[in-house]
Amino acid sequence: MKNSLLSGLRNGLGALIVGIDKLTRPTPLERSPEKQAEVEQQLQNMSIYQFTGCPFCVKTRRAMHRLNLPIAYRDAKQSPWREELERGGGKVQVPCLRIDEDGETRWMYESSDINQYMEERFG
């Protein structure tokens, strides 16, 4: 009973956080079509592993929206993404940014680190 109550509370809070996010989403950064195409090309080598209702994932999604970064999202609650995150990154912790560049794969955890990296690179 206690676990189902906590699970229900967690799911309800997650839905509330997602709803508030959708209502208060920031205005996306505007770029020239050429610059946006260049950004989108670089994003082909990146993806974010996340949970929909996780507050830290919402923080990261808000930053991606504000920076106008149409990045691939992977739901880490589902296979094969959960297994890929655990195998490649070493743990199931979200959000996690996967960066594939120069023949190497890097896994970046922590929403603040991800947001700072993306701001410095694309902001």
N, CA and C of each residue as an Amber inpcrd file, in Angstrom:
protein
   369
   0.8190000  -1.1920000   0.0000000   0.0000000   0.0000000   0.0000000
   0.8680000   1.2620000   0.0000000   1.9140000   1.2690000   0.8600000
   2.7900000   2.4280000   0.9570000   3.5070000   2.7000000  -0.3680000
   4.0050000   1.6290000  -1.0280000   4.6940000   1.7900000  -2.3150000
   3.7600000   2.3180000  -3.3890000   2.5130000   1.8470000  -3.4240000
   1.5770000   2.3210000  -4.4390000   1.1950000   3.7760000  -4.1830000
   1.1170000   4.1710000  -2.9120000   0.8200000   5.5660000  -2.5830000
   1.9660000   6.4710000  -3.0300000   3.2000000   6.0570000  -2.7260000
   4.3700000   6.8410000  -3.1500000   4.4810000   6.9060000  -4.6640000
   4.2070000   5.7940000  -5.3290000   4.2610000   5.7650000  -6.7820000
   3.2060000   6.6960000  -7.3810000   2.0080000   6.6720000  -6.8230000
   0.9440000   7.5550000  -7.2960000   1.2900000   9.0180000  -7.0710000
   1.8590000   9.3230000  -5.9160000   2.2650000  10.6960000  -5.6150000
   3.3560000  11.1500000  -6.5780000   4.3420000  10.2890000  -6.7970000
   5.4450000  10.6220000  -7.7080000   4.9180000  10.8500000  -9.1300000
   4.0250000   9.9850000  -9.6010000   3.4630000  10.1340000 -10.9510000
   2.6230000  11.3980000 -11.0570000   1.8540000  11.6970000 -10.0140000
   1.0440000  12.9130000 -10.0220000   1.8870000  14.1680000 -10.0450000
   2.9290000  14.1870000  -9.2270000   3.8350000  15.3450000  -9.2260000
   4.5530000  15.4850000 -10.5620000   4.9530000  14.3560000 -11.1400000
   5.6080000  14.3970000 -12.4540000   4.6960000  14.9830000 -13.5100000
   3.4180000  14.5820000 -13.4920000   2.4580000  15.1110000 -14.4600000
   2.2430000  16.6020000 -14.2420000   2.1980000  17.0350000 -12.9870000
   2.0450000  18.4610000 -12.6810000   3.2400000  19.2640000 -13.1870000
   4.4410000  18.7540000 -12.9620000   5.6560000  19.4320000 -13.4130000
   5.6770000  19.5520000 -14.9340000   5.3110000  18.4820000 -15.6260000
   5.2870000  18.5000000 -17.0960000   4.2400000  19.4990000 -17.5880000
   3.0780000  19.5370000 -16.9430000   2.0290000  20.4810000 -17.3330000
   2.4610000  21.9250000 -17.1490000   3.0690000  22.2250000 -16.0130000
   3.5610000  23.5860000 -15.7660000   4.6280000  23.9560000 -16.7740000
   5.5020000  23.0090000 -17.0920000   6.5440000  23.2560000 -18.0930000
   5.9330000  23.6460000 -19.4350000   4.9070000  22.9230000 -19.8630000
   4.2860000  23.2210000 -21.1640000   3.6240000  24.5950000 -21.1770000
   3.0780000  25.0080000 -20.0360000   2.4100000  26.3080000 -19.9600000
   3.3940000  27.4750000 -19.8720000   4.5860000  27.2270000 -19.3890000
   5.5410000  28.3070000 -19.1410000   6.8240000  28.1770000 -19.9560000
   6.7720000  27.4300000 -21.0250000   7.9630000  27.1660000 -21.8440000
   8.5480000  28.4780000 -22.4020000   9.8780000  28.6350000 -22.3510000
  10.5100000  29.8600000 -22.8560000  10.4610000  29.9630000 -24.3830000
  10.6400000  31.1600000 -24.8730000  10.6840000  31.4100000 -26.3100000
  12.0060000  30.8750000 -26.8690000  11.9500000  30.1190000 -27.9720000
  13.1910000  29.5590000 -28.5410000  14.0870000  30.6350000 -29.1510000
  15.3690000  30.3870000 -29.0840000  16.3770000  31.2290000 -29.6980000
  16.1770000  31.2150000 -31.2170000  16.2970000  32.3780000 -31.8500000
  16.1640000  32.4460000 -33.3080000  17.5390000  32.4970000 -33.9520000
  17.7010000  31.7040000 -35.0000000  18.9330000  31.6750000 -35.7840000
  18.5740000  31.8080000 -37.2570000  19.5550000  32.1500000 -38.0570000
  19.3330000  32.1440000 -39.4990000  19.0970000  30.6920000 -39.9160000
  18.4090000  30.4790000 -41.0290000  18.1900000  29.0940000 -41.4840000
  19.4980000  28.3170000 -41.6740000  20.5350000  28.9890000 -42.1490000
  21.8130000  28.3210000 -42.3660000  22.4390000  27.8980000 -41.0370000
  22.4070000  28.8020000 -40.0610000  22.9860000  28.5140000 -38.7530000
  22.1820000  27.4140000 -38.0440000  20.8520000  27.4480000 -38.1710000
  20.0190000  26.4140000 -37.5570000  20.3080000  25.0560000 -38.1870000
  20.5090000  25.0270000 -39.4970000  20.8370000  23.7650000 -40.1800000
  22.1780000  23.2260000 -39.6860000  23.1310000  24.1130000 -39.4550000
  24.4410000  23.7090000 -38.9350000  24.3030000  23.1230000 -37.5240000
  23.5080000  23.7770000 -36.6800000  23.2620000  23.2920000 -35.3180000
  22.5960000  21.9140000 -35.3690000  21.5790000  21.7720000 -36.2060000
  20.8630000  20.4990000 -36.3120000  21.7680000  19.3810000 -36.8240000
  22.7120000  19.7120000 -37.6720000  23.6750000  18.7170000 -38.1480000
  24.5380000  18.2310000 -36.9860000  25.0020000  19.1460000 -36.1500000
  25.8170000  18.7670000 -34.9890000  25.0170000  17.9340000 -33.9860000
  23.7220000  18.2000000 -33.8790000  22.8680000  17.4780000 -32.9410000
  22.6050000  16.0410000 -33.3750000  22.9050000  15.7100000 -34.6250000
  22.7180000  14.3390000 -35.0990000  23.5930000  13.3600000 -34.3140000
  24.6510000  13.8860000 -33.7010000  25.5820000  13.0590000 -32.9440000
  25.3170000  13.0920000 -31.4390000  24.1350000  13.5880000 -31.0470000
  23.8210000  13.7140000 -29.6260000  22.4100000  13.2100000 -29.3450000
  22.2150000  12.7540000 -28.1120000  20.8820000  12.3760000 -27.6570000
  20.8330000  12.5330000 -26.1390000  19.6290000  12.7200000 -25.6380000
  19.4270000  12.8740000 -24.2010000  18.5660000  11.7240000 -23.7050000
  19.0760000  11.0190000 -22.7150000  18.3370000   9.9570000 -22.0420000
  17.6310000  10.6170000 -20.8640000  16.3280000  10.3650000 -20.7460000
  15.5450000  11.0880000 -19.7550000  14.2980000  10.3290000 -19.3480000
  13.6660000  10.7990000 -18.2640000  12.3490000  10.3480000 -17.8330000
  11.4250000  11.5390000 -18.0020000  10.2360000  11.3330000 -18.4870000
   9.3090000  12.4240000 -18.7710000   9.0210000  13.2950000 -17.5590000
   8.7050000  12.7110000 -16.4140000   8.3010000  13.4870000 -15.2470000
   9.4110000  13.9070000 -14.3140000  10.6420000  13.5890000 -14.6230000
  11.7810000  13.9320000 -13.7610000  12.0270000  15.4460000 -13.8030000
  12.0400000  16.1170000 -12.6420000  12.2430000  17.5730000 -12.6300000
  13.5700000  18.0100000 -13.2540000  14.6180000  17.2200000 -13.0720000
  15.9130000  17.5800000 -13.6500000  15.9030000  17.4140000 -15.1690000
  15.1330000  16.4410000 -15.6550000  14.9740000  16.2550000 -17.0980000
  14.1490000  17.4000000 -17.6860000  13.1290000  17.8380000 -16.9590000
  12.3280000  18.9840000 -17.4050000  13.2250000  20.2160000 -17.5090000
  14.0940000  20.4040000 -16.5290000  15.0420000  21.5300000 -16.5530000
  15.8930000  21.4860000 -17.8200000  16.3710000  20.2930000 -18.1740000
  17.1970000  20.1350000 -19.3670000  16.3710000  20.3310000 -20.6380000
  15.1520000  19.7780000 -20.6790000  14.3030000  19.9710000 -21.8640000
  13.9670000  21.4410000 -22.0670000  13.7340000  22.1710000 -20.9760000
  13.4540000  23.6060000 -21.0780000  14.6400000  24.3460000 -21.6940000
  15.8430000  23.9920000 -21.2660000  17.0460000  24.6190000 -21.8220000
  17.1930000  24.2870000 -23.3050000  16.9170000  23.0430000 -23.6950000
  17.0120000  22.6560000 -25.1010000  15.9840000  23.4290000 -25.9310000
  14.7880000  23.6090000 -25.3640000  13.7400000  24.3630000 -26.0670000
  14.1680000  25.8250000 -26.2270000  14.6720000  26.4190000 -25.1330000
  15.0980000  27.8240000 -25.1700000  16.2330000  28.0340000 -26.1720000
  17.1460000  27.0650000 -26.2500000  18.2740000  27.1610000 -27.1790000
  17.9070000  26.7140000 -28.5970000  16.6510000  26.2840000 -28.7880000
  16.1630000  25.8340000 -30.0930000  17.0140000  24.6770000 -30.6130000
  17.1420000  23.6550000 -29.7610000  17.9460000  22.4800000 -30.0840000
  17.0390000  21.2580000 -30.2110000  16.6490000  20.9070000 -31.4300000
  15.8080000  19.7260000 -31.6290000  16.6370000  18.4350000 -31.5250000
  16.9410000  18.0720000 -30.3130000  17.7950000  16.9170000 -30.0250000
  16.9350000  15.6660000 -29.8600000  17.5060000  14.5130000 -30.0960000
  16.7920000  13.2360000 -29.9200000  16.6910000  12.9150000 -28.4340000
  15.4770000  12.6050000 -27.9870000  15.2450000  12.1970000 -26.6020000
  15.0330000  10.6950000 -26.5520000  15.6000000  10.0620000 -25.5510000
  15.4720000   8.6260000 -25.3360000  14.8230000   8.4040000 -23.9760000
  13.6970000   7.7180000 -23.9410000  13.0090000   7.4150000 -22.6920000
  13.7430000   6.2840000 -21.9900000  14.4820000   6.6130000 -20.9400000
  15.3200000   5.6350000 -20.2470000  14.5270000   4.6720000 -19.3730000
  13.2020000   4.8070000 -19.3540000  12.3790000   3.8190000 -18.6450000
  12.1100000   2.6150000 -19.5440000  12.3910000   2.7440000 -20.8280000
  12.0500000   1.6980000 -21.7880000  13.2930000   1.0930000 -22.4260000
  13.1560000  -0.1750000 -22.8110000  14.1940000  -0.8440000 -23.5970000
  14.0840000  -0.3350000 -25.0280000  15.1360000  -0.2400000 -25.7550000
  16.5190000  -0.5920000 -25.4390000  17.2930000   0.5560000 -24.8000000
  16.6550000   1.7170000 -24.6460000  17.3730000   2.9070000 -24.1700000
  17.9260000   2.7410000 -22.7580000  17.1620000   2.1120000 -21.8740000
  17.6290000   1.9130000 -20.4950000  18.9040000   1.0770000 -20.4870000
  18.9000000  -0.0270000 -21.2220000  20.0670000  -0.8940000 -21.2750000
  21.2560000  -0.1790000 -21.9240000  20.9870000   0.5850000 -22.9710000
  22.0490000   1.3270000 -23.6540000  22.6800000   2.3500000 -22.7140000
  21.8590000   3.0530000 -21.9430000  22.3600000   4.0380000 -20.9790000
  23.2110000   3.3630000 -19.9070000  22.7180000   2.2560000 -19.3800000
  23.4570000   1.5640000 -18.3270000  24.7680000   0.9760000 -18.8540000
  24.7150000   0.3840000 -20.0210000  25.9020000  -0.2380000 -20.6190000
  26.9330000   0.8240000 -21.0180000  26.4760000   1.8720000 -21.6830000
  27.4070000   2.8840000 -22.1830000  27.8460000   3.8880000 -21.1340000
  26.8920000   4.3770000 -20.3520000  27.2060000   5.4000000 -19.3610000
  27.6180000   4.8400000 -18.0160000  27.2910000   3.5780000 -17.7770000
  27.6900000   2.9470000 -16.5370000  26.6440000   2.9740000 -15.4410000
  25.5560000   3.7240000 -15.6470000  24.4990000   3.7830000 -14.6420000
  23.2250000   4.3190000 -15.2770000  22.1020000   4.0090000 -14.6500000
  20.8160000   4.5420000 -15.1030000  20.5250000   5.7710000 -14.2610000
  21.0120000   6.8980000 -14.7440000  20.7800000   8.1940000 -14.0910000
  20.4190000   9.1750000 -15.1890000  19.3740000   9.9430000 -14.9550000
  18.9230000  10.8990000 -15.9550000  18.8460000  12.2870000 -15.3400000
  18.9630000  13.3200000 -16.1770000  19.2350000  13.2650000 -17.6030000
  20.6960000  12.8990000 -17.8730000  20.9110000  12.3890000 -19.0540000
  22.2600000  12.0540000 -19.4990000  22.3740000  12.4130000 -20.9780000
  23.3810000  13.1890000 -21.3010000  23.6460000  13.5850000 -22.6800000
  24.7020000  12.6590000 -23.2610000  24.3520000  12.0120000 -24.3700000
  25.3080000  11.1760000 -25.0920000  25.8520000  11.9950000 -26.2580000
  27.1800000  12.0810000 -26.3230000  27.8490000  12.8490000 -27.3700000
  28.7660000  11.9010000 -28.1310000  28.5010000  11.7150000 -29.4220000
  29.3360000  10.8770000 -30.2870000  30.1160000  11.7930000 -31.2230000
  31.4240000  11.9440000 -30.9590000  32.2660000  12.8100000 -31.7890000
  33.6670000  12.2370000 -31.8950000  34.2610000  12.4390000 -33.0260000
  35.6500000  12.0390000 -33.2550000  35.8920000  10.5740000 -32.8940000
  34.9160000   9.7150000 -33.2040000  35.0590000   8.2900000 -32.9510000
  34.9330000   7.8840000 -31.4890000  34.5640000   8.8180000 -30.6250000
  34.4170000   8.5330000 -29.2020000  33.0080000   8.8600000 -28.7400000
  32.5740000   8.1800000 -27.6880000  31.2790000   8.4580000 -27.0800000
  31.5150000   8.9460000 -25.6590000  30.9260000  10.1020000 -25.3430000
  30.9910000  10.6420000 -23.9820000  29.5830000  10.6510000 -23.3980000
  29.4850000  10.4080000 -22.1080000  28.2120000  10.4050000 -21.3970000
  28.2890000  11.4890000 -20.3400000  27.4450000  12.4880000 -20.4380000
  27.4540000  13.6030000 -19.4980000  26.1840000  13.5630000 -18.6490000
  26.3820000  13.4420000 -17.3450000  25.2720000  13.4410000 -16.3960000
  25.1560000  14.8260000 -15.7570000  24.0820000  15.0260000 -15.0260000
  23.7910000  16.2520000 -14.2750000  23.2210000  17.3370000 -15.1970000
  22.0080000  17.7330000 -14.8890000  21.2970000  18.7140000 -15.7130000
  22.0620000  20.0280000 -15.8390000  22.6510000  20.5090000 -14.7560000
  23.3850000  21.7810000 -14.8160000  24.5920000  21.6880000 -15.7360000
  25.3010000  20.5640000 -15.6940000  26.4590000  20.3750000 -16.5780000
  26.0230000  20.2970000 -18.0410000  24.9530000  19.5660000 -18.2920000
  24.4250000  19.4420000 -19.6570000  24.0040000  20.8060000 -20.1750000
  23.2390000  21.5360000 -19.3740000  22.7490000  22.8430000 -19.8080000
  23.8950000  23.8190000 -20.0560000  24.9040000  23.8060000 -19.1980000
  26.0550000  24.6940000 -19.3820000  26.8150000  24.3380000 -20.6570000
  27.0260000  23.0500000 -20.8960000  27.7220000  22.5990000 -22.0970000
  26.9720000  23.0450000 -23.3630000  25.6680000  22.8250000 -23.3650000
  24.8760000  23.1840000 -24.5450000  24.8090000  24.7000000 -24.7330000
  24.7330000  25.4390000 -23.6450000  24.7280000  26.9070000 -23.7210000
  26.0490000  27.4130000 -24.3000000  27.1510000  26.8720000 -23.8210000
  28.4620000  27.2990000 -24.3310000  28.6470000  26.9050000 -25.7910000
  28.1390000  25.7600000 -26.1720000  28.3480000  25.2780000 -27.5310000
  27.3690000  25.9000000 -28.5420000  26.1150000  26.0960000 -28.1300000
  25.0770000  26.5270000 -29.0930000  24.4050000  27.8500000 -28.7390000
  24.6770000  28.4050000 -27.5780000  23.9710000  29.6010000 -27.1180000
  24.4070000  30.8760000 -27.7900000
